Amino acid sequence: MKAAKTVAAKPAGPRTAAARSAGSARASSGSSRASRNGAAAGVGGAPARSRELRAQGKRTMRKLFDAGMKVFAERGYHAARVDDIVRAARTSHGTFYLYFANKEDLLRSLAVDCASEMNALADGLGPILPDADGLAELRRFLEGFLGTYRRYGPVIRAWMEGQVDDREVNRLGVDAFTQVANALGRRIDEADPDHVLDGPAAVSALMAMLERFNYAVASRPSDVGDEQVLETLALVIHRGFFGATITPA
């Protein structure tokens, strides 16, 4: 590749003060460790972390997670109220506050889970060379990214659109997208396509494409199935960013 290496490329990430001040992977390495160490799925808010939850408590907390995600998706984070979440979960305010201090605490818990999944995707990304195996690996990654976006779309949109002033939530978003961008950058470097003249620009374009494309697929009804969507996206990215010329079987 004729350009600088893409490993430290800054992704097209959340448009917040936290994002602008945390563009490098080195600056975000601490948050990566924090999210991995405390990101067991469904860790809950501050009140829940102060005690050991039994099976029933974990089910109730998951119901509140699901209700919060539904309300954030339908009303937007700012317009959402604890009243709405409680109603969607068919539970009481008292129950809500056994697990979360407020709606910000709920969003923070969801952000920890989402960041954990994004970091796992980045860590698990194998080589994407311009061959059939590379195409298969890319498709596997894209399927995981779409699944994460479907589960945590409201959280990712809150990151991208600067909807929250919580530094911890924003830090998790910056770190997660930086980890994914750096993983993709390393794989583009390995593939070394001649036509990619500027590595960081290519990674920024790819991240923006991934986020917006998955937003459209996850949030709008379509007659096109996931298989066709993923096959098409994988082929476009494989050829455009990794220099592949193969035709899938």
Buried (B, 14 or more C-beta within 10 A) or exposed (E): BEBEEBBBBBBBBBEBEBBEEBBEBEBBEEBBEBBBEEBEEBBBBEBBBEEEBEEEBBEBBBBBBBBBBBBBBEBBBEEBEBEBBBEBBEBEEEBBBBBBBEBBBBBBBBBBBBBBBBBBBBEEBBBBBBBBEBBBBBBBBBBBBBBBBEBBBBBBBBBBEBBBEBEBBBBBBBBBBBBBBBBBBBBBBEBEBEEBEBBBEBBBBBBBBBBEBBBEBBEEEEEEEEEEBBBEBBBEBBBBBBBBEEEEE
